[in-house]
Amino acid sequence: MRSKLIELRKKKGYTQKEMADNLKIARSTYAGYESGNFYPSLRIASEIKRILKYGKDDLF
């Protein structure tokens, strides 16, 4: 999951800070998603998928 999240974010040209700002969360929280230390709520996961334009359910 985390490698796919990093790959998609970089492919879209976003930094972790930009993703966090779009999600209205701390950059450290978003970094935790990418490192696998935290898992996003369903609302945040849906927003990440929308921002990255990723339609599959297997991102998380």
PDB file with one MODEL, atoms N, CA, C and O in Angstrom:
MODEL        1
ATOM      1  N   MET A   1       0.816  -1.184   0.000  1.00  0.00           N
ATOM      2  CA  MET A   1       0.000   0.000   0.000  1.00  0.00           C
ATOM      3  C   MET A   1       0.857   1.243   0.000  1.00  0.00           C
ATOM      4  O   MET A   1       0.648   2.141  -0.816  1.00  0.00           O
ATOM      5  N   ARG A   2       1.811   1.311   0.894  1.00  0.00           N
ATOM      6  CA  ARG A   2       2.559   2.561   1.014  1.00  0.00           C
ATOM      7  C   ARG A   2       3.371   2.872  -0.231  1.00  0.00           C
ATOM      8  O   ARG A   2       3.464   4.034  -0.627  1.00  0.00           O
ATOM      9  N   SER A   3       3.963   1.859  -0.860  1.00  0.00           N
ATOM     10  CA  SER A   3       4.740   2.132  -2.066  1.00  0.00           C
ATOM     11  C   SER A   3       3.843   2.633  -3.195  1.00  0.00           C
ATOM     12  O   SER A   3       4.251   3.482  -3.987  1.00  0.00           O
ATOM     13  N   LYS A   4       2.617   2.104  -3.267  1.00  0.00           N
ATOM     14  CA  LYS A   4       1.660   2.549  -4.291  1.00  0.00           C
ATOM     15  C   LYS A   4       1.253   3.998  -4.024  1.00  0.00           C
ATOM     16  O   LYS A   4       1.142   4.791  -4.959  1.00  0.00           O
ATOM     17  N   LEU A   5       1.033   4.346  -2.771  1.00  0.00           N
ATOM     18  CA  LEU A   5       0.660   5.704  -2.403  1.00  0.00           C
ATOM     19  C   LEU A   5       1.777   6.680  -2.753  1.00  0.00           C
ATOM     20  O   LEU A   5       1.515   7.750  -3.301  1.00  0.00           O
ATOM     21  N   ILE A   6       3.001   6.325  -2.444  1.00  0.00           N
ATOM     22  CA  ILE A   6       4.154   7.177  -2.772  1.00  0.00           C
ATOM     23  C   ILE A   6       4.283   7.314  -4.285  1.00  0.00           C
ATOM     24  O   ILE A   6       4.464   8.415  -4.804  1.00  0.00           O
ATOM     25  N   GLU A   7       4.189   6.197  -4.980  1.00  0.00           N
ATOM     26  CA  GLU A   7       4.310   6.190  -6.449  1.00  0.00           C
ATOM     27  C   GLU A   7       3.263   7.102  -7.096  1.00  0.00           C
ATOM     28  O   GLU A   7       3.593   7.919  -7.955  1.00  0.00           O
ATOM     29  N   LEU A   8       2.005   6.959  -6.682  1.00  0.00           N
ATOM     30  CA  LEU A   8       0.939   7.771  -7.271  1.00  0.00           C
ATOM     31  C   LEU A   8       1.108   9.254  -6.945  1.00  0.00           C
ATOM     32  O   LEU A   8       0.887  10.110  -7.802  1.00  0.00           O
ATOM     33  N   ARG A   9       1.499   9.557  -5.710  1.00  0.00           N
ATOM     34  CA  ARG A   9       1.697  10.956  -5.321  1.00  0.00           C
ATOM     35  C   ARG A   9       2.794  11.591  -6.159  1.00  0.00           C
ATOM     36  O   ARG A   9       2.628  12.698  -6.672  1.00  0.00           O
ATOM     37  N   LYS A  10       3.910  10.896  -6.298  1.00  0.00           N
ATOM     38  CA  LYS A  10       5.031  11.438  -7.078  1.00  0.00           C
ATOM     39  C   LYS A  10       4.673  11.544  -8.558  1.00  0.00           C
ATOM     40  O   LYS A  10       5.063  12.502  -9.225  1.00  0.00           O
ATOM     41  N   LYS A  11       3.941  10.573  -9.066  1.00  0.00           N
ATOM     42  CA  LYS A  11       3.524  10.591 -10.471  1.00  0.00           C
ATOM     43  C   LYS A  11       2.662  11.814 -10.768  1.00  0.00           C
ATOM     44  O   LYS A  11       2.760  12.404 -11.844  1.00  0.00           O
ATOM     45  N   LYS A  12       1.817  12.191  -9.807  1.00  0.00           N
ATOM     46  CA  LYS A  12       0.964  13.382  -9.965  1.00  0.00           C
ATOM     47  C   LYS A  12       1.713  14.673  -9.657  1.00  0.00           C
ATOM     48  O   LYS A  12       1.182  15.760  -9.885  1.00  0.00           O
ATOM     49  N   GLY A  13       2.938  14.574  -9.143  1.00  0.00           N
ATOM     50  CA  GLY A  13       3.760  15.749  -8.893  1.00  0.00           C
ATOM     51  C   GLY A  13       3.480  16.461  -7.582  1.00  0.00           C
ATOM     52  O   GLY A  13       3.807  17.639  -7.438  1.00  0.00           O
ATOM     53  N   TYR A  14       2.878  15.765  -6.620  1.00  0.00           N
ATOM     54  CA  TYR A  14       2.578  16.356  -5.325  1.00  0.00           C
ATOM     55  C   TYR A  14       3.681  16.047  -4.322  1.00  0.00           C
ATOM     56  O   TYR A  14       4.290  14.978  -4.359  1.00  0.00           O
ATOM     57  N   THR A  15       3.929  16.996  -3.425  1.00  0.00           N
ATOM     58  CA  THR A  15       4.785  16.734  -2.274  1.00  0.00           C
ATOM     59  C   THR A  15       3.895  16.224  -1.145  1.00  0.00           C
ATOM     60  O   THR A  15       2.670  16.312  -1.226  1.00  0.00           O
ATOM     61  N   GLN A  16       4.508  15.696  -0.100  1.00  0.00           N
ATOM     62  CA  GLN A  16       3.722  15.282   1.061  1.00  0.00           C
ATOM     63  C   GLN A  16       2.991  16.484   1.655  1.00  0.00           C
ATOM     64  O   GLN A  16       1.838  16.366   2.071  1.00  0.00           O
ATOM     65  N   LYS A  17       3.648  17.629   1.696  1.00  0.00           N
ATOM     66  CA  LYS A  17       3.027  18.836   2.250  1.00  0.00           C
ATOM     67  C   LYS A  17       1.812  19.244   1.432  1.00  0.00           C
ATOM     68  O   LYS A  17       0.778  19.599   2.000  1.00  0.00           O
ATOM     69  N   GLU A  18       1.918  19.201   0.111  1.00  0.00           N
ATOM     70  CA  GLU A  18       0.779  19.559  -0.739  1.00  0.00           C
ATOM     71  C   GLU A  18      -0.396  18.602  -0.519  1.00  0.00           C
ATOM     72  O   GLU A  18      -1.549  19.030  -0.463  1.00  0.00           O
ATOM     73  N   MET A  19      -0.100  17.318  -0.395  1.00  0.00           N
ATOM     74  CA  MET A  19      -1.168  16.355  -0.130  1.00  0.00           C
ATOM     75  C   MET A  19      -1.817  16.651   1.219  1.00  0.00           C
ATOM     76  O   MET A  19      -3.042  16.680   1.333  1.00  0.00           O
ATOM     77  N   ALA A  20      -0.995  16.868   2.229  1.00  0.00           N
ATOM     78  CA  ALA A  20      -1.519  17.164   3.557  1.00  0.00           C
ATOM     79  C   ALA A  20      -2.365  18.433   3.545  1.00  0.00           C
ATOM     80  O   ALA A  20      -3.431  18.474   4.160  1.00  0.00           O
ATOM     81  N   ASP A  21      -1.900  19.459   2.854  1.00  0.00           N
ATOM     82  CA  ASP A  21      -2.664  20.704   2.767  1.00  0.00           C
ATOM     83  C   ASP A  21      -4.011  20.472   2.085  1.00  0.00           C
ATOM     84  O   ASP A  21      -5.033  20.984   2.542  1.00  0.00           O
ATOM     85  N   ASN A  22      -4.018  19.712   1.005  1.00  0.00           N
ATOM     86  CA  ASN A  22      -5.274  19.397   0.306  1.00  0.00           C
ATOM     87  C   ASN A  22      -6.238  18.618   1.189  1.00  0.00           C
ATOM     88  O   ASN A  22      -7.455  18.772   1.084  1.00  0.00           O
ATOM     89  N   LEU A  23      -5.686  17.782   2.057  1.00  0.00           N
ATOM     90  CA  LEU A  23      -6.499  16.949   2.940  1.00  0.00           C
ATOM     91  C   LEU A  23      -6.834  17.650   4.258  1.00  0.00           C
ATOM     92  O   LEU A  23      -7.636  17.154   5.050  1.00  0.00           O
ATOM     93  N   LYS A  24      -6.206  18.815   4.480  1.00  0.00           N
ATOM     94  CA  LYS A  24      -6.390  19.578   5.723  1.00  0.00           C
ATOM     95  C   LYS A  24      -5.954  18.775   6.948  1.00  0.00           C
ATOM     96  O   LYS A  24      -6.640  18.733   7.970  1.00  0.00           O
ATOM     97  N   ILE A  25      -4.774  18.133   6.806  1.00  0.00           N
ATOM     98  CA  ILE A  25      -4.165  17.389   7.900  1.00  0.00           C
ATOM     99  C   ILE A  25      -2.701  17.801   7.999  1.00  0.00           C
ATOM    100  O   ILE A  25      -2.186  18.488   7.116  1.00  0.00           O
ATOM    101  N   ALA A  26      -2.037  17.390   9.056  1.00  0.00           N
ATOM    102  CA  ALA A  26      -0.615  17.681   9.221  1.00  0.00           C
ATOM    103  C   ALA A  26       0.215  16.849   8.247  1.00  0.00           C
ATOM    104  O   ALA A  26      -0.155  15.727   7.904  1.00  0.00           O
ATOM    105  N   ARG A  27       1.338  17.410   7.808  1.00  0.00           N
ATOM    106  CA  ARG A  27       2.223  16.682   6.908  1.00  0.00           C
ATOM    107  C   ARG A  27       2.717  15.404   7.587  1.00  0.00           C
ATOM    108  O   ARG A  27       2.855  14.368   6.938  1.00  0.00           O
ATOM    109  N   SER A  28       2.979  15.477   8.880  1.00  0.00           N
ATOM    110  CA  SER A  28       3.459  14.293   9.591  1.00  0.00           C
ATOM    111  C   SER A  28       2.410  13.169   9.596  1.00  0.00           C
ATOM    112  O   SER A  28       2.762  11.990   9.561  1.00  0.00           O
ATOM    113  N   THR A  29       1.142  13.534   9.639  1.00  0.00           N
ATOM    114  CA  THR A  29       0.079  12.527   9.567  1.00  0.00           C
ATOM    115  C   THR A  29       0.087  11.869   8.198  1.00  0.00           C
ATOM    116  O   THR A  29       0.012  10.645   8.087  1.00  0.00           O
ATOM    117  N   TYR A  30       0.178  12.691   7.149  1.00  0.00           N
ATOM    118  CA  TYR A  30       0.220  12.129   5.802  1.00  0.00           C
ATOM    119  C   TYR A  30       1.461  11.243   5.625  1.00  0.00           C
ATOM    120  O   TYR A  30       1.382  10.169   5.029  1.00  0.00           O
ATOM    121  N   ALA A  31       2.595  11.698   6.143  1.00  0.00           N
ATOM    122  CA  ALA A  31       3.821  10.899   6.061  1.00  0.00           C
ATOM    123  C   ALA A  31       3.626   9.561   6.766  1.00  0.00           C
ATOM    124  O   ALA A  31       4.171   8.544   6.337  1.00  0.00           O
ATOM    125  N   GLY A  32       2.857   9.562   7.837  1.00  0.00           N
ATOM    126  CA  GLY A  32       2.553   8.321   8.545  1.00  0.00           C
ATOM    127  C   GLY A  32       1.764   7.346   7.691  1.00  0.00           C
ATOM    128  O   GLY A  32       1.950   6.134   7.801  1.00  0.00           O
ATOM    129  N   TYR A  33       0.887   7.861   6.842  1.00  0.00           N
ATOM    130  CA  TYR A  33       0.154   6.991   5.913  1.00  0.00           C
ATOM    131  C   TYR A  33       1.123   6.325   4.950  1.00  0.00           C
ATOM    132  O   TYR A  33       1.031   5.127   4.682  1.00  0.00           O
ATOM    133  N   GLU A  34       2.054   7.121   4.433  1.00  0.00           N
ATOM    134  CA  GLU A  34       3.009   6.576   3.462  1.00  0.00           C
ATOM    135  C   GLU A  34       3.976   5.587   4.104  1.00  0.00           C
ATOM    136  O   GLU A  34       4.413   4.636   3.456  1.00  0.00           O
ATOM    137  N   SER A  35       4.309   5.803   5.357  1.00  0.00           N
ATOM    138  CA  SER A  35       5.256   4.905   6.029  1.00  0.00           C
ATOM    139  C   SER A  35       4.567   3.660   6.581  1.00  0.00           C
ATOM    140  O   SER A  35       5.228   2.692   6.957  1.00  0.00           O
ATOM    141  N   GLY A  36       3.242   3.689   6.628  1.00  0.00           N
ATOM    142  CA  GLY A  36       2.502   2.562   7.159  1.00  0.00           C
ATOM    143  C   GLY A  36       2.301   2.622   8.666  1.00  0.00           C
ATOM    144  O   GLY A  36       1.791   1.674   9.261  1.00  0.00           O
ATOM    145  N   ASN A  37       2.701   3.733   9.291  1.00  0.00           N
ATOM    146  CA  ASN A  37       2.523   3.887  10.734  1.00  0.00           C
ATOM    147  C   ASN A  37       1.095   4.249  11.114  1.00  0.00           C
ATOM    148  O   ASN A  37       0.656   3.966  12.229  1.00  0.00           O
ATOM    149  N   PHE A  38       0.371   4.873  10.191  1.00  0.00           N
ATOM    150  CA  PHE A  38      -1.015   5.269  10.417  1.00  0.00           C
ATOM    151  C   PHE A  38      -1.854   4.824   9.226  1.00  0.00           C
ATOM    152  O   PHE A  38      -1.339   4.631   8.125  1.00  0.00           O
ATOM    153  N   TYR A  39      -3.146   4.666   9.463  1.00  0.00           N
ATOM    154  CA  TYR A  39      -4.070   4.383   8.377  1.00  0.00           C
ATOM    155  C   TYR A  39      -5.139   5.467   8.366  1.00  0.00           C
ATOM    156  O   TYR A  39      -5.657   5.837   9.420  1.00  0.00           O
ATOM    157  N   PRO A  40      -5.473   5.976   7.192  1.00  0.00           N
ATOM    158  CA  PRO A  40      -6.451   7.070   7.116  1.00  0.00           C
ATOM    159  C   PRO A  40      -7.876   6.590   7.394  1.00  0.00           C
ATOM    160  O   PRO A  40      -8.217   5.422   7.208  1.00  0.00           O
ATOM    161  N   SER A  41      -8.681   7.531   7.842  1.00  0.00           N
ATOM    162  CA  SER A  41     -10.110   7.249   7.989  1.00  0.00           C
ATOM    163  C   SER A  41     -10.696   7.015   6.596  1.00  0.00           C
ATOM    164  O   SER A  41     -10.043   7.289   5.590  1.00  0.00           O
ATOM    165  N   LEU A  42     -11.902   6.521   6.544  1.00  0.00           N
ATOM    166  CA  LEU A  42     -12.549   6.302   5.250  1.00  0.00           C
ATOM    167  C   LEU A  42     -12.706   7.611   4.484  1.00  0.00           C
ATOM    168  O   LEU A  42     -12.541   7.638   3.264  1.00  0.00           O
ATOM    169  N   ARG A  43     -13.019   8.682   5.180  1.00  0.00           N
ATOM    170  CA  ARG A  43     -13.180   9.988   4.527  1.00  0.00           C
ATOM    171  C   ARG A  43     -11.860  10.445   3.918  1.00  0.00           C
ATOM    172  O   ARG A  43     -11.824  10.886   2.770  1.00  0.00           O
ATOM    173  N   ILE A  44     -10.782  10.342   4.678  1.00  0.00           N
ATOM    174  CA  ILE A  44      -9.469  10.765   4.182  1.00  0.00           C
ATOM    175  C   ILE A  44      -9.024   9.854   3.039  1.00  0.00           C
ATOM    176  O   ILE A  44      -8.487  10.335   2.041  1.00  0.00           O
ATOM    177  N   ALA A  45      -9.241   8.549   3.173  1.00  0.00           N
ATOM    178  CA  ALA A  45      -8.866   7.613   2.107  1.00  0.00           C
ATOM    179  C   ALA A  45      -9.608   7.946   0.819  1.00  0.00           C
ATOM    180  O   ALA A  45      -9.026   7.894  -0.265  1.00  0.00           O
ATOM    181  N   SER A  46     -10.873   8.282   0.931  1.00  0.00           N
ATOM    182  CA  SER A  46     -11.660   8.662  -0.248  1.00  0.00           C
ATOM    183  C   SER A  46     -11.114   9.933  -0.875  1.00  0.00           C
ATOM    184  O   SER A  46     -11.051  10.048  -2.099  1.00  0.00           O
ATOM    185  N   GLU A  47     -10.725  10.875  -0.050  1.00  0.00           N
ATOM    186  CA  GLU A  47     -10.155  12.129  -0.563  1.00  0.00           C
ATOM    187  C   GLU A  47      -8.820  11.880  -1.254  1.00  0.00           C
ATOM    188  O   GLU A  47      -8.545  12.459  -2.305  1.00  0.00           O
ATOM    189  N   ILE A  48      -7.992  11.023  -0.669  1.00  0.00           N
ATOM    190  CA  ILE A  48      -6.703  10.698  -1.294  1.00  0.00           C
ATOM    191  C   ILE A  48      -6.938  10.088  -2.668  1.00  0.00           C
ATOM    192  O   ILE A  48      -6.286  10.464  -3.643  1.00  0.00           O
ATOM    193  N   LYS A  49      -7.864   9.151  -2.740  1.00  0.00           N
ATOM    194  CA  LYS A  49      -8.167   8.522  -4.027  1.00  0.00           C
ATOM    195  C   LYS A  49      -8.685   9.539  -5.030  1.00  0.00           C
ATOM    196  O   LYS A  49      -8.350   9.469  -6.213  1.00  0.00           O
ATOM    197  N   ARG A  50      -9.501  10.485  -4.572  1.00  0.00           N
ATOM    198  CA  ARG A  50     -10.030  11.520  -5.462  1.00  0.00           C
ATOM    199  C   ARG A  50      -8.902  12.431  -5.958  1.00  0.00           C
ATOM    200  O   ARG A  50      -8.821  12.729  -7.150  1.00  0.00           O
ATOM    201  N   ILE A  51      -8.042  12.869  -5.050  1.00  0.00           N
ATOM    202  CA  ILE A  51      -6.943  13.770  -5.409  1.00  0.00           C
ATOM    203  C   ILE A  51      -5.993  13.093  -6.390  1.00  0.00           C
ATOM    204  O   ILE A  51      -5.564  13.701  -7.370  1.00  0.00           O
ATOM    205  N   LEU A  52      -5.668  11.840  -6.123  1.00  0.00           N
ATOM    206  CA  LEU A  52      -4.726  11.118  -6.980  1.00  0.00           C
ATOM    207  C   LEU A  52      -5.388  10.479  -8.188  1.00  0.00           C
ATOM    208  O   LEU A  52      -4.725   9.879  -9.035  1.00  0.00           O
ATOM    209  N   LYS A  53      -6.728  10.618  -8.256  1.00  0.00           N
ATOM    210  CA  LYS A  53      -7.504  10.064  -9.364  1.00  0.00           C
ATOM    211  C   LYS A  53      -7.237   8.561  -9.509  1.00  0.00           C
ATOM    212  O   LYS A  53      -6.928   8.058 -10.589  1.00  0.00           O
ATOM    213  N   TYR A  54      -7.369   7.876  -8.383  1.00  0.00           N
ATOM    214  CA  TYR A  54      -7.154   6.436  -8.318  1.00  0.00           C
ATOM    215  C   TYR A  54      -8.473   5.771  -7.982  1.00  0.00           C
ATOM    216  O   TYR A  54      -8.994   5.960  -6.883  1.00  0.00           O
ATOM    217  N   GLY A  55      -9.015   5.008  -8.889  1.00  0.00           N
ATOM    218  CA  GLY A  55     -10.351   4.471  -8.709  1.00  0.00           C
ATOM    219  C   GLY A  55     -10.446   3.126  -8.034  1.00  0.00           C
ATOM    220  O   GLY A  55     -11.517   2.771  -7.541  1.00  0.00           O
ATOM    221  N   LYS A  56      -9.381   2.366  -7.991  1.00  0.00           N
ATOM    222  CA  LYS A  56      -9.439   1.023  -7.421  1.00  0.00           C
ATOM    223  C   LYS A  56      -9.547   1.085  -5.906  1.00  0.00           C
ATOM    224  O   LYS A  56      -9.090   2.039  -5.275  1.00  0.00           O
ATOM    225  N   ASP A  57     -10.157   0.054  -5.333  1.00  0.00           N
ATOM    226  CA  ASP A  57     -10.334  -0.006  -3.884  1.00  0.00           C
ATOM    227  C   ASP A  57      -9.136  -0.579  -3.154  1.00  0.00           C
ATOM    228  O   ASP A  57      -9.136  -0.621  -1.923  1.00  0.00           O
ATOM    229  N   ASP A  58      -8.113  -1.022  -3.873  1.00  0.00           N
ATOM    230  CA  ASP A  58      -7.004  -1.685  -3.209  1.00  0.00           C
ATOM    231  C   ASP A  58      -5.825  -0.755  -2.878  1.00  0.00           C
ATOM    232  O   ASP A  58      -4.713  -1.230  -2.648  1.00  0.00           O
ATOM    233  N   LEU A  59      -6.058   0.547  -2.853  1.00  0.00           N
ATOM    234  CA  LEU A  59      -4.976   1.464  -2.492  1.00  0.00           C
ATOM    235  C   LEU A  59      -4.629   1.303  -1.020  1.00  0.00           C
ATOM    236  O   LEU A  59      -3.459   1.372  -0.644  1.00  0.00           O
ATOM    237  N   PHE A  60      -5.665   1.085  -0.168  1.00  0.00           N
ATOM    238  CA  PHE A  60      -5.433   0.942   1.269  1.00  0.00           C
ATOM    239  C   PHE A  60      -5.831  -0.434   1.736  1.00  0.00           C
ATOM    240  O   PHE A  60      -5.707  -0.744   2.921  1.00  0.00           O
TER     241      PHE A  60
ENDMDL
END
